[in-house]
Amino acid sequence: MSQFKLDYLDLLEAESIHIMREVAGQFERPALLFSGGKDSITLVQLALKAFKPGKIPFPLVHIDTGHNFPEAIKYRDEVVERTGAKLIVRNVADTIKAKGLKEQTGKFASRNALQSYTLLDTIEEFGFDACIGGARRDEEKARAKERIFSVRDEFGAWDPKRQRPELWNLYNGKIAKGENVRVFPISNWVELDVWNYIKRENIELPSIYFTHEREVLVHGEYLVAVSPFIRIDEGDVIETRRVRYRTVGDMTCTAAVESTASTIDDIVAEIHKTNISERGETRIDDQVSEAAMEDRKKNGYF
């Protein structure tokens, strides 16, 4: 008798699909936070598998800073058209105007810290009780303190000391009125797992993940895309380089890496050779302090 053997991607996928179904079963109004990056793209694929032959039973929510890569926005719209998923977009610029928020100033002024206000307003507007996100525990050390079901209080704040045990893959989604849960189905994945899964599933990606020529500002070790959202000063070095992006954030705070990787196999080979995390190598806003991500999460960031 032949024995069916699951490989490690099958096991990761099964766990993530189980978590997706737990969300659908335990919460009344869940949503999936979608940025057009590889991790949220993986979540969409997992959701499609979890609920087939039906459609994804919750909306995709994009908190749009207005500083996105055009390639990511184009891809977002293509995903919605292809899957038939409902898309909700809320703009940080509208929140800034409505609340009189003060934007960052400087060379790489980012709206990332202000995303939390828009996200919390969106959660309140639609009554979302669970928001699914693509965080992985290898991307940033604050993520390792978080559970798969991460409870946020009535103000959207995260308390690392208020985390529930998750024994035997049992997830407690019970919340009080006004609270919500952030859910991370790929918590146990690492960057290479995501890339190997994307290859196996033959998932299309935004073109910026692969090598291309781009005009960049050379700022120390960072290569920042030239865009209307950054300040170009006299004496700045602007060059055309062959680059790709390991992670897709805002154009103001996400640096490219020099690369000749034109296929997923090439990307996997590059990742094997580096000992720097994707956020450590490319996210300028994470360099503000060692606790930058944790501070943002405590204030409502996903």
N, C-alpha and C positions, 0 to 999 in steps of 0.2 A: 504494500500500500504506500503510495507516494505521500510525502509530508510537505504541506505548504509552509514555507518559511518567510516570515516578514523581515524586510530589511529595516534599517534604522529610520529611514524616511517614512516608511509605512507606519511605524510606531509613533513617530512625531505627528504625522497627519491624523492618525486615529485619536490621539489625545486632544489635538486641537479641534477636531470635529466634535468630539464629546463635549468640549467646553462650549463650542458654539451652540450645540443643542441644549445644554444646560441654561445658557442665557435665554434662549427662546422659550424654554419651559418655565423658568423662574421669574422672569421679568415681563411686565406688561408693555413697556415702551422702550425697547433697546434701540441703539443706533450703532453704526460702524463708522468710526472716524477715518476718513479717506483723504490722503494727501497726494496720491499719484506716485509715491515712492514704493520701492520694491517690497517693503514689509506690509504696507497696506494692500498692495497688489496681491501678495500671498494670502492675506486675510480674505479678500474677495474670492479667490480661487477655492479656499477652504469652505467658505460659506456656500458657494455654488454646489460643492460636493456634499455638504452637510444636509442640504435641503432639496436636492434634486429628486424628482423632476420638476419641483416647484421653483418659483423665483425666490430670491433672497427675501426673507420676511421682515426685514427692517431696512430703513433708509441708510444711504451713504451720506455722511455729513462732512463737508469741507469747510474749515475755518480759513478763509482766504485773507491773507495779509496784504495782498496787492503787490507783493514783491516776488511772486512765483516765477519759475522758469516757464516760458511759453510752451515748451515741449511737455511739461508736466500737466498743464491745463488742457492742452490738446488731447493728451492721453486720457485724462480724467473723463472728458466728454465722450471719447470713443468707448471707454469701458461702460459707461451708463447706457449708451446706445446699443452696445453689443449684448449686455446682460439684461436689459430692461429694468434695472434697479432704479429706485427713486433716489434722486439727488437733492440734497438741501445744501445751499451755499449761503453762508453769512460772512459779511465783510468786516474786517477789523477797522477799516477806514470809517465805516458807519458808526461803530462803537466809539471811536476816538471823537468824532463830531458830536454824538449824542451825549457822551459823558464828560466832554471837555478834557480828555486825557492828554497828557504830555508825552510827545514822542521823543525817542532818543535823538540825539544830535551827534555829529561826528562823521568820520570817514565811512564807516560801515554801520550806519544807524539801522538798527533792527526793530521790527515790530513783534518779535517773538514773545517778549514779556507781556505784551498787550493782548496776545491771543487768548489768554486765560479769561479776560473780561468777556470777550465775544463768545467763547465756549460756554461759560457759565450762563450768559444771557440766553444762548441757544438751548441749553438744557432746560432752563426755566420756561422758555417760550413753548417748547414742544412737550414738556413734562417727561423728558427721558429719565428713566431710572437706572439705565445701564448704558455705558459707552464702551464699545470694543475698540481697542487700540493695538498697534503693532509693535509695542516695546519688547525688546529682548534683553535678557539679563547680562549679555556680554557687551552691550553697546555703551553703558555708562554705569558707574558703580552705585549710584542711587537706585537704579532699577533692581539691584540684587536685594534690596531691603523690602521689595514689594511682593505681595502675593498675586496670584492669578486673578482672584476676586479682591480688588482693592477698594475698600469703603472710603467714601469722601463724605464729610459732614455737610450740614445744611448750607454752609458757606463755600462748599466745593474744595475745602482744604484737606490735605493728606497729612496724616500723623503716622510716621514710621513706627511708633510704639503701639499703635492701635491696629495691629494686623491679626487677622484670624488664622488659626491653624487650618491646614488643608491636608488632612491625613487621608490616605487611601483614595485620592482623587475625588473627595467629597467637597463640594463648594457651597458655602453658606451665603446665599444672596439676600438674607433677611435684612431689611433696612427700615429705619424710622422715617416718618414723613419728612420730606425735604432733603433727605440723604440720597446719594446715588452711588453706583459702583462703577469703577473703571475695570474692564476685563481685558486680560492680556493672554490670548490663546497660544501665542508663540513664545511665551516666556522661557521655555526650555530649549529653544532653538538658538543657534549662533549664526553669524553672518554666512559661513560656508554652507550651513544647512539650507538657508534660504536660497542661495544660488544653486545648489544641487537640486533643490525641489523645483525651482523655476525651470531648470534644464529638463528635468524628468517630465514635467507637466507641459513643456513646450509653451510657456507663457510669454506673450509679447510684452515688451518693456518700452518705456520712453527712450528715445534715441540717445539721450545724454549719458546713459549708463555705459555707452560704448565709445571708443576713441573717435574724436572728431577735432577739427581745427576750430579754435575759439580765441578771440582777442581777450587777453587777461591782464590784470594789473598785478605785477609781481611785488608782493608785500611781505618781505622777509621770506619765510618758508611757505607762505600761502600764495596760491594763484586764484585770484578773484575775478569772476567774469565782469567785463566792462558792461555796465548797464546804467540806465537813468537813476538807479536807486543808490549808487555809491558816489562819493565825492572824489573827483579827480583833481589832484593838486599839481602845481608846477613842480617839475622834477620827478614825478611819478614815472615808473618804468612800465610801459605798455608793450606787450609782445603778443604775437600769434604763436600759440603752442598747440601741440597735439595732446589733448587731455580727455579725461572722462570723469564722471562723478561717482563716488562710492555711496553717497547718500544724497537725497534730494530734499533740500530745505529751501530757505529763501535765498535769492541772489545776493543779498546783502551780507550774509553770514555763512555761506557754504562755499568752501574752496574746492577747486578741481585738483586732480592729481595727474601728473604727466603719465601717459600710458599709450601703448600700442595695441591694447586689447580690443579686438573687434568681434570676439565671440565669447560665450559664457565660459568655455573651457579656458580661454586666455585669462579671463577675470579670475577664475578659480586658481589658476597658477600664480597670478599676481598676489592674491590674498595669502596663499601658502607661504610666500616669501616675506611678507611684512609682519612685524611684531607690534604695529600700532593699530589701535582700533579705528574704525571708520570715523567716529565722532572726534577722536583725539587727533586725527590727521586732517580733518576737513571742516569741523564746526568751530568757527571763530567765536561765536557767542558762548560756547562752553569754557572758553579760556579766561572768562572774567574772574572766576574764583573756582576753587576745587569743589565747592558746593553749589555751583551755578544751577545745575539741573534740579538738585534737591530743593533749593529755594523756590524755583519756579513751580515745582510740583506741590509744595506746601501752599502755594497761592492759587491752585486750581488748574495748573497745566496738566495735560493728559499723562 
